[in-house]
Each structure stands twice: as C-alpha cells, then as structure tokens.
Amino acid sequence: MPRVLALLIVVSALVFFPARAALAVGPIQISSDPFTNPDSQHATQVEPDTFAFGSTIVSAFQSGRFFDGGASDIGFATSQNGGVSWVDGFLPSITVNSTPVGPYARVSDPSVVYDAKHDVWMIASLGIDASASGIAVLVSRSTNGGLAWGGPVAVSTTTGFYDKTWIVCDNTATSSRYGNCYATWDDVNAGDLLLTSVSSDGGLTWGPKKTTRDHAAGLGGQPLVQPDGRVIVPALSAFANQIIAYRSRNGGKSWRRSKVVSNINTHDPAGNLRALPLPSAEIDGSGKVYVVWQDCRFRAGCASNDIVMSTSTNGKVWTAPVRIPIDPTNSTVDHFIPGIAVDRTTQGNSTRIALTYYFYPSANCTQNTCQLSVGFISSADGGATWSVPQTLAGPMTLTNLANTSQGFMVGDYISTSFSGANAIPVFAVAGPKNGNVFNEAMFSTQLLVTTGQSYPLRVTADPVLSVQGDAPQRLQPLVIP
C-alpha cells in the first residue's frame, strides 16, 4: 500500500506569537480505494468525516469518486486505540459495488456519530439510484465499536435531489433528550430547504422530516447538542453568502427561525479546486458552539482566504468573526476547507481546539503551479492564542486529485476529532498517478495539543503578484453533485 509522507513547511520570515504547541506523529495511510468499476475514478478517496468517543475514532469517506457526483461506496477506518492503529473496510449493501450488493448506483456525503445511550456507531450517507433521479438519506449502524456494519436504514427518500447529510447524537446522560439522534440534509429541488429527522432508538427508525419555522434554505448543516439537550445547527445559506444557524429546544419536534451568524466573503481558490465556504462546527463541554469557515474579509482586495471563527452559547447571538492567525494578513497564503475539533471534556479558557485545513503557499497560482498542502493549528485556551502552524502533508499537484464537475476534489469538507488530549485529523492526500490510475487516499496522524512557549511562526515570503477580485455572488441556490 503506498504511503505519502509529510513535507516540512518552507522557511522564510519570522513572526512571533504567544502559542500553544501541538506535538505530532507523522501521517499514516488508513485506507485506499480497491474498486475497479470503470465508470468512476480509481484510486480516489475524498471527503472524510470523523467522530471520537473515548479511545475509539471512526472515519468515513467517499471511495471511487464519479466525475458528476457520488462514489462507488463509502469507506470507513476505525481506531480503537486513539489513532495508533486502524482497521478499514467498506459499508455493505448500499451500492452495486458494495459487498453484499445494494440497490443504489452511487453513494455520497458520509457523516459519522456515536450514540452512547444505545452503544451504536452510525454513518449517514446519500444513496443515489441508477437514474440519478432518486436519492435516499441512509444510516448504516455498527454495534461492535465501528468494526463491522449492517445494511442501511432509510431516513428519508425523494424522487428529487437531497444533499449534504450530517448526523449527531445527544450523549449527555443528564439531558432530557439523551439518546436522541438528529440527521440533517437539504432538498435541492425545494431551493436547498433544510430538513431534519430524529431517531430515539439508535437509528433503527426515524421520524418525519421537518423544516424550520421560516423554511430556512442552505446546505452543509452540522447539528450540535448542548448539555441540556438543545440542538443548534450552523449551515451555509443557499446563496453561499451567509453562515446561518437554527435551533430546537424540544428534541427536534419543531425548529425555530434561522439566525444569521455572519455574512461571508470568500476568495475562490485558484486552479479549479473545488472548495466551497461550508462551515465546520463543534461544541465544548459547557455547550459553547465554535464555527469556522474560509473568508477573505481580512485580506486586501479579497486576495486570499483566512479561516475565521464565530462562537455562541445559545445559537441565537454570535460573536463577530475573528481570524485564526495562521499567517500574517500580508502573506500570500490561501487557506480553505477547514475542519475544527473541540475537546468536549474542556471548556472556558482551557478549551482545546484543533483545526485542520488545506492551503496554497501562494494564492496566485494556476492549475499547473498550485501547490496544495494540509495544515494544522491548535489552541489550548479557547482560541485566545494559537500554536505555530504545521504542514501535515503535501505539496500536491491538482491534476492528481479526483476530477469533478465542480473542480479537482479532496472533499467539500475535512475532519478532526479529539481523543483524550490528542487531535486526530483525517485528510485526503494525492501522490503521483500511475499512468491513468490515481493515488488519492485517506491519511491520519496524532497531534498532542498542549501548552507551550512562544517560538517563531514560519511563513512563505513570496510577494503578492496580483490581486484577484471578490468571489462572484451566486444568484441561484447551490447544487453540489
């Protein structure tokens, strides 16, 4: 099995920040695409999600990406020792490429969760039928710690087009909604109408799909559950110009009107890379919600993106976005596709935060010259100060990535989870092709987030060669195959 090793970051100017250290173990490959069906691209794996509970971490991802949407199957990789070693496989009974064979032609958009009350791991996904005119929100279940999975349970089906599934469970034993699990997605044919369904029996059955009071539209909703059982769902608006959030105080029986977290302004990354400003959201032990996304508001002329963060304790009132200081605002670095982790055993000024993201050292590049890498930064004090950023993998050439109708793809999202004091990211890395065969697979590493001393932040010294204009506003609801 091929391995792609991390590359150290390029040296240049020195800038000093009070910091927290993240001590790393080098990346290891945790899965690869084994499929050979001729209608999708092999070997490609993209779009990982992760969830950790105790020392068990489960990741799920697309394997065998199709150009016009979906994948041959959903892969999983499970570690029961905090990311030291992994067992990988593929979900059964979903697609024609699964073992056993399932009814769907393709599958997409995996999301992982653990239900502590029922001791069940779940992976939500989208099953796409052979004519691509019918889609089902599916949930696959594991009752043995994420090592083996049953056939999928249908949450909701449509003859139209659903998109961007996500799932969470209420794991607070003192919550009145303990054991409730919430699946979210959007209905593209209804203008990206946001929908949510609830299960209270470990994902065996699911209630009716419900909208918010104002029929909010968007995509990429990520539900989070506060310790008292209240649910908050940050999402990208349907026109990709705002981060919004909606809430339920009664276990998903009804959903309140959506609120604006922030307007957004994004720089479209160069080189035809697929990189939408979807939010990534997590919650700390007190119920405080942290949301991050890519945004160019702090850069002159919107020339590149920072990763910015907003927080809320109630899902209604949100702080003004602040930039995470990965690089100075006059650098040429472009940051995008963030995946945040928040240690749910911490809170207040001791909250541990970890952030994995992709970046270009120089935003002003082309398909042939863009150098895509995976970065990491962390905080051990709730975001007051941040560590020196690290490069975990790269650089990658864009044409070695799976190609889609919306650009070269590592995934519309990336993921990081905490297991103890360790942050465990899972990310796609692409090595050189073997002829026409890709070499894009899933990798992970362990990063110990701890307090540390101030030391230099290394940034690239490339000058800004040109300034690109603001990203064009999308005037139609997004469709993301």
N, C-alpha and C positions, 0 to 999 in steps of 0.2 A: 504494500500500500504506500503510495507516495506521501512524502512529507514536505511541507513548505515551512521554512524556518523564519523566525522573526529577523528583521533588519533594524539596526540601530538608527536613531534619528540623526539627521545631518547637523553638523556643528556650525554655528555662526555667532550672532550677537548674544550677549549675556544680559538677562533681566532677572532681578531678584524679587521673589515673593515670599512672604511667610507661608509655609507649606505644611502639608501632611504627606507622609511617604506612603507609597504603595509598592511593596516588595513582591516581585513577580517570579513565577516559574514559567519557563519557555512554553510556547504553544505546542499542543499535540493534536494530531488529526483524530477526530472521534467518529467520523463516518465518511462514506463515499457512495456515489451513485452506481448501483450494479445493473441497472436496467439496460435493455438493448432494443426496445421498441423503436422503429425507425421514424416515427412521427414526432418525437421530441428530441431535445439536445442532450447528449451524454458526453462526458460525465459531468453533470452540473447539480449542485445543491445550493439553494438560496433561501433567504428569509427565515432565520431561526427565531424561535421564542424559547424562553426558559422559565422554569419555576423551581424554587428550592424550598424544602421543608425539612428541617434538621440537617442531616448529612446527605439526604437524597436530593439529587438535582435531575430533572428531566428536561431535555430539549427536543423540539420538533421543528421540522423544516421541509420545504419542497425538495423533491428529488426527481431529476429528469424534467427540466423546465421546457414547456412549449413556448414557441415564439409569440403566439396570440393568446396566451393565458393558461394558467394551471400547470400541473406537473403529473408525472407518471404515478407517483404515490407520495405519501408523507412518511419521511424517515423519522426515527427517534434515536436518541442516545441518552442513556441513563447512567448516572454515577450514584452509588450508594455509600461512597466514602469521601464526600466533599470535593469531588472533581479530580481525585488522584487517578482513578481508572474508570473506564466507560464500557458499557455494553450497548451495542447498536443493533437496529433492525428496522422493519417497515410495517406500517399498520396493515392489518388484514382486511379483506372483504370490502374494500372501498372501490377500487378501480379495476379495470380489465387487466392491469399489470400487477395487482396485488396477489398475494398467496394467503388464503384462497381468493379466487377471483371475486370482484364485487361488481355492482351494476353501473358504475359511473365510468365515463371515458377519462376523466381527469379529476384532480383534487387540488385545492389551493388553501392559502391563508391559515396555517396552523397556529393555535394558541394553547398553552399548557396551564393546568392548575391542579392543586391537590385539595381534596375535601377531607378535612381532619375528622369531622363527625362520622363520616361513613367509611373512612380509610380507603378512599378511591382516588386514583390519579385519572385525569381526563385530558384529552386533546380534542379541541374543537377544530373543525375544518369545513371547507365548502366542497361538496361533491357536485361535479358538473357532468350533465348527461351527454350522450353522444352527439346530439344535435346542437349542443350549447344553448338550448332554449329552455332549459330547466336546471335549477340549482337547489341544493338542499344544504341547510346548516346541519352538520353532523357532530356527534360527540362519541369518541372512542374511549373505552374505560379500561383501567388496569386495577386489579385488586391484589397484585403481588409486588407492589413497590415500583411499578413502571418497567418491569422486565418483560411482561407479556400482555397483549392487548386483545380485547374482544372485538367483535364486529360493531359497526357504528349504530348509534341510536339517532333517529331523525328528530331534530328540534323543530324545524320548520322547512317547508318546501314551497317553491314557486315555479311557475312557468316562465317567469321573467328572469331577473338578474339580481341576486344578492351579492354582497361584497363585504370584505374585511371583518371576519369573525374575531371575537375576543371573549374570554371567559375568566371569571373569578369566583371564589367561594368565601363565605363568611366562616373564618376559622377561629373566632373568638368564643371560647366556651361559655362566657357570661353574657353573650349577646342574645337577645330575644329571637334573633334570626339565625342562630348558629346552625350551620349545615345547609343554608340556602346557597345555591349557586346561580350566577347570573351570566347569561350569554347575550352578547350584543352583536349587531351587524347593521348594514344599511341596505335599503331596497332601491337599487339604481333606477328602476323603471318608475318609481314614485319620487324622483328627484333627490335620491340619496336620503330618503326618510329613515331616521334612526329608529331601530327596533330592539326590544329586549324581551327575553323569556327567562323564566325562573324554574329551577328544579329544587325540590326539597327532599329527594330520595337518592342522592348520589348520582344523579344524571340518568337514571333509568327512565323517567318521564319528565316532560317539560310542559309548562303552562302556555297560554296563548301569548302571541307576540303583542307587545304594547308600545305605543308611541308616547312622546312627551305631551304635556298639556298644550304646548304651542306647535306640535308636529315638527319638531326641530329636524333639520336635514344636515347631514355631514357624513363623515366616514372615519374609520380608524378609532372608534370609541373604545376606551380602555377602562372598564369598570373597576372601582376600588371600594373596599368595605371598611368603614371606620369601626372602632372597637364597640360602639353601641349599636351596630347594625345598619347605620345609614350608609347608602350607596351613592358614590359620586362618580360620574362618567365624563372625563375630558375627551374631546374629539376635535377633529379638523372640520371646519364648516364646509358645506357643499361647494362653495365657490373658492375654497382654499385661501381665503383672505382673513380668517379669524380662527383662533382657538376658542372653542366653546365648552361648556360643561352643563350637565343636567343631573338631577338628584332624585332619590326616593327615600322617604322616611318610614315607609310601611312595608318593607320587604319586597318591593317591586310590584305591589298591587296597583300603584299609579306612579307616574313620573312628573315632576314639576317642570315648569317652563325652563328653557335653557338660558344660561347666562353667558355673557362674553367674558372670557378670560383675558384676551388681548387681541387687538389687530396684529397681523403679521406682515412682514415684508421680507421676501426671500430672493436670493440670487440663484438663478438656475445654474447648477454646476455644469462646467464645460464638458465637451467630448461626448455628448449624447448619453450621459449617465442617467439612469432612472433614479431620481432622488426627490421625492415629494416631501413637503414640510409636515408630515404626520407627527403628532405628539407622542411622547413616551412618558408614562406616568407611573409613580409608585407612592407608597404611603408609609409613614413611620409609626412607631409604637403608640403615639398619642392620637393618631388619626390625621395628622397633618399631611396634606397632599402636595407632592412635588411634580411639576410638569415641565418638560423641556422640549424644545423644537429648534430647528435651524432658522436663523433670522439674520438679516443684513442691516438692521437699523443702526448699529453702532459703527458701520463702515462707510467711509466717504464714497458717495456715488453708488452705494449698494454693490461694491465691487467683489465682495465675498461674504460668506456666512460665518457668524459665530454660533455657538449653541447657547441659547438663553433659557432662563428658568423663572417660573412663577410658582407661588405657593398659596395654599388656602387651608384654613382649618374647618371650613363649613361648606365649601363648594359654591358659595354664593358670592363672597368677596375675595378677590385675588390681588396679590401684590403686583406692583409694576415689574415687568420683566427685567432681570439683570443678566449681564453676560457672564458666562463662565470663562475665567481668564486663561484660556489655553494658550493663546498667543496675543501679542500686542495688537491694538486696532490698526496700526500702520503696517502690519505684516501682510504678506501675500497669501497666507494660508486660507483655504476654504474648507469649512467643517460642515458635515451634514450626516443624516441618518443616525441620530443619537439613540442610545438605549440606556436608560437610567436604572439603577438599582438603589433601593433604600433599605437599610437594615432595620427590619421591623422590631428588633429587640432593643433599639435605641430610639431616643427622642431628644428634643430640645437642642442645646448647644453641644450635645455629644452624639448627634445623629451622624451615622456613617452613610455616605453617598458615594456611589461609583458610577462612572459614565464611560461607556464605550461609544465610539463614533468612527466614521470614515473621514478621510481628509485628502486634499491635494496640497502639497507644499506651495504650489503656485496656482492661483485661481485662473490665471490667463494662460490656458493650455489648450491643446487640440486633442482630437481622438487619438492621434499618433504620439502625442507628447505628454498627456496627462499621466501622472504617477499616483495611483490610488493606494492608500495605506490605511491601516486600522490603528486608531489611537485610543488612549485610556488616560483618565484623570480621576482623582478622588478627593473627598473631603471627610475629615473626621470630626467636624464641628458644625454640621448642619449647613454647610456652604459658606461659612464666614471666610475661610481660607481654603486654598486648593493645593494639591500636590504638584510637583513637576510632572508634566505630561510624558507619557511613554508611547513609543511606537511598538505595537504588538506584532504586526505583520505587514509585509509589503516591501517595496512598491510593486503594484500590479499593473499590467498593461490592459487597457479597457477591452480590447478585442479578444482577450482570453476569458472574458465574462460571458455568461449566458446572454443571448441577444433576445430582446422582446420588442413588441410593437411600440413600447414607450421608452426604449433605450436599453443600454447594457445594464445588467442586473446583478447586484449582490443581495438585494431584498428591499422591499419597501420599509422594513424595519429590521432592527438588530436587538439583541437582548443581553442583559446582565442580571445576575441574581446573587444574593449573599447566602453563604453557608458558613455560619459562625462569623469570624472576623474576615473571612476570605470572600472577595468578589470573584465570581466565576462568569466571565463573558463567553458567549458562543458566537462565532462570526464566520462568514464565508471568505475563503482565500482561494485565488485562482493562480495556478502556475502555468507555465507554457503548455500549449496544446501539443498533443501527439498526433501530428497530421491534422485531420479534421476533428479529432476527439478532444473534448475539453478536459480540464483538470481542475475543476472548481469543487471544493469540498468543505466540510464543516470542521472547524478547529476550536479549541478551548484552551484556557490557561487558568492558573490560580494567582490571585493578587491579594496579598495581605495588606489591608487598609489599617494604618496605624499612625500614631503621632510621630512627628519628625522635626528636623531642624530646617532652617532656611538654606537653600542652596540654589545654584543657577538654573534658570529655565533656558533651554536651548531652542532657538527659533531659526528659521531659514532667513537668509539675508538677501534673497532675490528682490530686486526693485519691482515696484508696480509698473508694468509695461504699458497697460492701458486700463481704462475704466469702463466696465460694462454697465449698461443701463439697468433700471429696475426690472425685475421679472414681470412679464405681462400678466395682467389680471385675467383669470379665467372667467369667462362670462357664462359658461354652462356648467351644470353640475358635473363633477368628475366621474369618469368611468375608468376603472383600473383593472383591465384583464390580467 
